[in-house]
Amino acid sequence: MTRQELVRESLKYVEDHLDGALSVQDMALQAGYSPSRFSRIFREAMGMAPMEYVKKRKLIHASQEILKGKKIIDAAMDMGYASHSGFTKAFCQEFGFSPAFLKAMRMHLEEGGGAMNHVFMKQTDLHVTKEELLVQLKQRIAENRIDVGEDEIQAVYDEAVRAYEGKIRYSGDEYVTHPLNVALILADMEAEADCVLAGMLCDVLKKTDRKPEGLKIPQKVRELVVEVGRADAGQKDHPDRNVILIMMAERLHNMRTVEFMDEKTWKKKAAETVEVFLPLAARLGNEKLTAELNDLALKYL
């Protein structure tokens, strides 16, 4: 078993046994390693200790169940917590607020279109048009005080629409909605202006016949687009943080919409996400990005 396979199988094992008393010894035994060696390999791949990961997954799962209407104490006991107080303490440490607050806000969160917004990053609805996405992008950029003017946003958007014209996603939507969603994710991550703008053309050199010199966009944005086009999906040590951010945002949106692809592609992208993108997300220190990628990957493995 390779290290990548070990981590992938370990994540599946954890997910299948969340309602049990998981231990490092259990995880190491099913992987065929000593606890110390298993812990070292797991930490290197995931950026955290095995039991820290188990705790996070238990709390996320409990959070999902509470939002579905389960009683707090029942959700706590299902995840192995012996008392309401112990669960509440762990929950507050992880999310910054109590499970009672989450329960009270349940209807509000659902009406807001994202019951897991406290755990995952903001999402757009499926099949949103490119025009609606542009409006949202301008709003997110303004909210996060990213230093770029509307004229520049509009110019890069117009170039993206021209570049991807005629291309359709598996979902039936215009292809340009994918890079626009990537730019939205980058804006939510409060990335630099050039990085957000480059997100609107994240895969233009791979998906179209456009050449870098033919893109009517600012020079720094063009340079980022070129670097992303050259980057290998499996590259874990790219020197440019902005390139990594764009790759991560693109993978997140792809995983959000992977259901429109065939099952073989699901599994391939889910495995890549576990082996390559989860460690990158952990290294970036973005907990919401890490949690959502983790959740999506486990769904499609």
Secondary structure, DSSP 8 states (H G I E B T S, - for coil): --HHHHHHHHHHHHHHTTTS---HHHHHHHHTS-HHHHHHHHHHHHSS-HHHHHHHHHHHHHHHHHHTT--HHHHHHHTT-S-HHHHHHHHHHHHSS-HHHHHHTHHHHHHTT-TTTTTS-----TT--HHHHHHHHHHHHHHTT-S--HHHHHHHHHHHHHHTTT-B-TTSSBTTHHHHHHHHHHHHTT--HHHHHHHTTTTHHHHSS--GGG--S-HHHHHHHHHHHH--TT-S--S-HHHHHHHHHHHHHHHHTGGGS-HHHHHHHHHHIIIIIHHHHHHHT-HHHHHHHHHHHHHH-
